[in-house]
Every structure is written in structure tokens, then in C-alpha cells.
Amino acid sequence: MKTAELVFNKMFNSDMFSQWLNIEKILTNEGHCILKMQVRSDMMNGHNVAHGGISYSLADSAFAFACNSYNQLSLSIETSITHTNAIRENDILIAEAKLITQSKKIGTYEVIVKNQEDIIVAVFKGVCYRTSQNVI
């Protein structure tokens, strides 16, 4: 099994929040992760659209799995998200995190979140600090 897969499994098994989201892994490689989830009724806000924290949380999880995929414990130091389209109950969201640039200590990632119609619903940027510790 690839290192990125082993890291994903270790992290996911301890990540109760990602499990609460019912995240499914589509792909994990070094610097790259694709996750999928379905939006539930308990994720809706007062305007009957998904709470912004839902797409943010999915993107943040994809970011975390991607930046740790090198087996170098990495922690987010800055993130931002732009919500581009409303998310509805039962939408299927797919978040794809990709490495943009990486140095010895800093990694920058972009996460694109799309719905089941391949419409971009959010764009997330994350910067991580790469420690000297291993994940596994």
C-alpha cells in the first residue's frame, strides 16, 4: 500500500469530524486528495441551503489529507474559502485538493469543491506548516 494511503487511513480512523460528514475517499496520492460526501438535512442553515461550514469542512479535510500525504506531519496555518454557488440538501459534493507549491516547511494547496452537476460551489486555499515529525 502507498504511503499516502497509509497516512490517509491512520488520519481518517481518528478523525471523528470527517466521519460525521460521511466523507468517502475517491483518491489519495502525494499532494493530491479527492473526497466525496452527500449533504444531509442537518447541514442546512436558516435559508435552506447548506451551512458554509459544510463545504469548508469538506475542503479542509481534503487539504489536510493532501498535505500530510508525504508522511510529514503538517498543520494548517492559513485557510480561506470563496463560496460560488448555493449547496442544497442531497447534493453530492466532490472536493479535489492539489499541491500548488511546496518548500521544506510550507505547502500551499488549492481545493475545488464541485456538486454532482460538475458546478464549482467553493474554492478553498490552504497553507500548511510541515513539521519534522512523521504521521506514521
C-alpha positions in Angstrom: 0.0 0.0 0.0 1.2 3.5 -0.9 2.4 5.8 1.9 -0.3 8.3 1.1 -2.9 5.6 1.6 -1.4 4.5 4.9 -1.3 8.1 6.1 -4.9 8.7 5.0 -6.1 5.6 6.8 -4.4 6.5 10.0 -5.7 10.1 10.0 -9.2 9.2 8.9 -9.6 6.5 11.5 -9.0 9.1 14.2 -11.0 11.9 12.5 -14.4 11.8 14.0 -15.5 15.0 12.3 -14.7 13.7 8.8 -16.5 10.5 9.7 -19.5 12.6 10.9 -19.6 14.3 7.5 -19.7 10.7 5.9 -16.7 11.5 3.7 -15.7 8.9 1.2 -12.2 8.8 -0.2 -12.0 8.8 -4.0 -8.3 9.2 -4.4 -5.2 9.9 -2.4 -1.7 10.4 -3.7 1.2 12.6 -2.6 -0.1 16.1 -2.7 -3.5 15.2 -4.1 -6.7 14.0 -2.5 -10.3 13.7 -3.7 -13.2 13.3 -1.3 -16.9 12.9 -1.7 -19.9 13.4 0.6 -23.7 13.9 0.4 -25.3 16.9 2.0 -27.8 16.0 4.7 -30.8 17.9 6.1 -29.0 18.5 9.4 -26.4 20.5 7.4 -28.9 23.2 6.2 -28.9 26.7 7.5 -31.8 29.1 8.1 -32.0 29.9 4.3 -32.5 26.2 3.5 -29.0 26.0 1.9 -26.0 24.2 3.3 -24.2 26.0 6.0 -21.0 27.4 4.7 -19.1 25.4 7.2 -20.1 22.2 5.4 -18.2 22.9 2.1 -15.4 24.5 4.2 -15.1 21.4 6.3 -15.0 19.0 3.3 -12.4 21.2 1.6 -10.4 21.4 4.9 -10.4 17.6 5.2 -9.2 17.2 1.6 -6.5 19.8 2.3 -5.4 18.0 5.5 -5.1 14.6 3.8 -3.3 16.0 0.8 -0.7 18.0 2.8 0.0 15.1 5.2 0.2 12.6 2.3 4.0 12.8 2.2 4.1 11.3 5.8 5.4 14.7 7.1 3.1 15.9 9.9 1.6 19.2 8.5 -0.7 21.7 10.2 -2.8 24.4 8.6 -1.6 27.9 9.3 -3.9 29.8 6.9 -7.1 28.9 5.0 -9.7 30.8 3.1 -12.8 29.9 1.1 -14.9 31.5 -1.6 -18.5 30.2 -1.9 -19.5 30.5 -5.5 -22.9 28.7 -5.7 -25.6 27.5 -3.2 -25.5 24.0 -2.0 -28.7 22.1 -1.5 -29.9 19.2 0.6 -28.9 15.8 -1.1 -26.2 17.5 -3.3 -23.2 15.3 -3.8 -20.0 17.3 -3.2 -16.6 16.4 -4.5 -13.5 18.2 -3.2 -10.2 17.9 -5.0 -7.1 19.2 -3.2 -3.9 19.7 -5.2 -0.5 20.9 -4.2 0.4 24.3 -5.7 3.8 24.8 -4.3 5.9 23.3 -1.5 9.1 24.1 0.3 10.8 22.3 3.1 8.5 24.0 5.7 5.5 25.4 3.8 2.9 23.9 1.5 0.2 25.7 -0.5 -2.8 23.9 -1.8 -6.0 24.7 -3.7 -9.2 22.7 -3.2 -12.0 23.0 -5.7 -15.4 21.8 -4.5 -18.0 20.8 -7.1 -21.5 19.4 -6.9 -22.9 16.4 -8.8 -23.5 18.6 -11.9 -19.8 19.5 -12.0 -20.6 23.1 -10.9 -17.9 24.7 -8.7 -19.6 25.6 -5.4 -16.5 26.6 -3.5 -12.8 27.4 -3.9 -10.5 26.9 -0.9 -6.9 27.9 -0.4 -4.8 26.4 2.3 -1.3 26.9 3.6 0.3 24.3 5.9 3.4 24.2 8.1 5.4 21.0 7.5 6.9 19.7 10.8 9.9 17.4 11.1 7.6 14.6 12.5 6.2 11.7 10.6 2.5 10.8 10.6 3.1 7.1 10.6 
